[in-house]
Amino acid sequence: MPHCPIVKFFKLIKMSVLIFVDHTDEGHIKKASHEAISYGAKIAEQTGDVAEAVVLGKVNEDLAALGQHGAKKVHHVQHDNLNLFDSQVQSKLIAQVAEQTGAKIIVFSNNSSGKALAPRVAVRLKAGLVAGANSLPDTSNGFKIRKNVFSGKAFATVSINTDIKVISLNVNAFTITEGGGTAEVVPFNTTVDAPKLKVTGSTKTSGKVALTEADVVVSAGRGMKGPENWGMVEELADTLGAALACSRPVADAHWRPHNEHVGQTGIAIAPNLYIAIGISGAIQHLAGVNRSKHIVVINKDPEAPFFKAADYGIVGDAFEIVPKLTQAIKKMKGMP
Ligand SMILES: Cc1cc2nc3c(=O)[nH]c(=O)nc-3n(C[C@H](O)[C@H](O)[C@H](O)COP(=O)(O)OP(=O)(O)OC[C@H]3O[C@@H](n4cnc5c(N)ncnc54)[C@H](O)[C@@H]3O)c2cc1C
């Protein structure tokens, strides 16, 4: 039926790639979401669809500026019930926005919010999910995406065969694109459930760079001998504007708080630069940091396994090297 009007009508409708935009409690859009929008926009370009974004709750940024990364429209749901992150409430809303906008691909960042939301949204939409994608889909024959498996030690190429597809993109796996236009911001009016969670107390760290968002991370391990020696690690981190991290035994021994523990059983990070001081590089540690773009290892043992994963290595005593490194960076930056 080459001239059937119904066929023509469907050809005119553009489906959307819907990107979930995550923000901090202070209403600042996370870098990971800028990556997710850029990625979603590229998929839309590939599939001939339109990239749209969904934002939940109060934001202190100009949402129209998300058009810079390729979003054409931003659906904004505002409600006091969204002041607290409840993945059940939020996933229901995202699924609702997806259904009403005819989204066929929904993109999340594979950060902590995305890990909680993407599977729930996939279940609601009866969609296939690829969690931890690190490439654009290959749409030449089906819909295939590459993702990390076995704690980043291998890749798998996964096919999604459902009509609706949910993808969570690994942090730092896609470069942020700029230069798009301005997005149209439209309020999305709906009822919002009250959160089922009740927060009985919270402590905020202030003035510190959040580990999962940090571009540079300075991390230290048992080679530092004890908590009293962390001053030099902190000074290096402050000089670089970096977040602090540590190996698990360091947190287990209460030398450092557990929210700094990175690795298989800790936080998984992917900064641009990861500096590991006095850390051996056990497989469980590497599992959480091996997606970092550049890894610098400082260790006195030339046989330390971490050197195999390092882009740059310094063999030597951290107690001599770290202060010298800090001084050199301060000099370079013209800092006192
Ligand atoms: C199920 C399971 C899950 C785990 N999950 C995690 C995890 O999530 N994260 C994690 O980190 N670990 C994890 N571990 C522990 C992991 O196996 C290692 O034991 C741990 O990472 C080692 O920590 P480390 O490198 O700080 O200490 P060590 O292995 O003791 O290494 C210290 C390093 O410091 C170097 N060093 C010593 N003195 C100096 C000096 N003066 N200057 C420079 N270098 C020096 C040494 O050469 C050595 O390489 C897990 C283990 C298991 C079994």
The ligand as an ORCA input file, in Angstrom:
! r2SCAN-3c Opt
* xyz 0 1
  C      34.933     -9.796     48.866
  C      35.962     -8.720     48.960
  C      35.616     -7.440     48.592
  C      36.557     -6.410     48.678
  N      36.209     -5.134     48.284
  C      37.139     -4.170     48.288
  C      36.832     -2.874     47.843
  O      35.695     -2.561     47.480
  N      37.816     -1.943     47.834
  C      39.096     -2.208     48.239
  O      39.944     -1.321     48.216
  N      39.404     -3.445     48.672
  C      38.476     -4.420     48.725
  N      38.819     -5.655     49.179
  C      40.147     -5.840     49.779
  C      41.213     -6.057     48.737
  O      41.294     -7.419     48.413
  C      42.594     -5.603     49.281
  O      42.860     -6.302     50.464
  C      42.673     -4.122     49.562
  O      42.264     -3.383     48.419
  C      44.117     -3.744     49.925
  O      44.125     -2.417     50.356
  P      45.475     -1.571     50.235
  O      45.959     -1.624     48.841
  O      45.212     -0.245     50.851
  O      46.451     -2.343     51.244
  P      47.653     -3.324     50.951
  O      47.253     -4.466     50.127
  O      48.230     -3.621     52.293
  O      48.656     -2.469     50.098
  C      49.379     -1.386     50.589
  C      50.305     -0.917     49.481
  O      51.000      0.222     49.913
  C      52.341      0.130     49.446
  N      53.166      0.938     50.368
  C      53.505      0.645     51.640
  N      54.240      1.650     52.164
  C      54.347      2.581     51.190
  C      54.995      3.847     51.101
  N      55.650      4.358     52.147
  N      54.921      4.536     49.959
  C      54.259      4.030     48.873
  N      53.641      2.845     48.898
  C      53.671      2.119     50.037
  C      52.658     -1.339     49.461
  O      53.721     -1.628     48.557
  C      51.341     -1.943     49.052
  O      51.286     -2.119     47.636
  C      37.879     -6.689     49.127
  C      38.215     -8.001     49.468
  C      37.273     -9.007     49.387
  C      37.669    -10.395     49.751
*
